[in-house]
Amino acid sequence: MTSKLEKALNDIIEVYHKYSESECSEDDYLQKDEFKKLLKKEANSFLKCTLPYGMEEADYIEDLFQKANKNKNECLHFEEFVTTLAKLAIHAHNMSHTAVKQGEGQGQGHVHGPH
């Protein structure tokens, strides 16, 4: 039986491959447009809850892409992509604790998932 974490990890790999139908010179990379589509469709709630105050979503996605694209080849490989997801998850997790302090929390001292 597959655990929730194993399913989540497998889902991340599958989503990455779904969107990495790349026109980059190398296989298995995400172009900026693919990255943008992926985040908007597959992680929209996380985008909205982690969007820095006063920043437009398009600028936020551009910033995430540029910070992730360490080798500046304008495509993200899987490691760059997963690192970005981890940063989004960390930010959303930290914000869940902030929600508790504001009286919105439930259960184990935090709000589950982006709200």
C-alpha positions, 0 to 999 in steps of 0.5 A: 500500500502506498503511503500519502507521502509516497503518493505525493512524491510520485504526483510531483514527478508525474506533474513535472513530466506532464508539463515538461514537454519542452522545447528546450534543447535538452529533454525533461526541462520546464520552460518558463511558460510551462512552469507558469502554466504548471503553477497556475493550474496545479498549485494556484492556492499555494501561489495565492497564499504565498504571494508577497503583499503588493506583488502581482502574480505574474511578477511573483512567478517570474521571481520564482523562476529566476531564483530557481534557474541557477544555471540561467539556461531559461529552463528548469530541471527537476531539482530546480523545480522541486526546490521551488516547490519546497520553498512554496510549501515552507512558506505556506506552512509558516503562514499556516502558523500565522493564521493560528495566531490570528484565530483561524487555526484548527486541529494541531495548532495550524491551518492545513493547506493554503487558504 
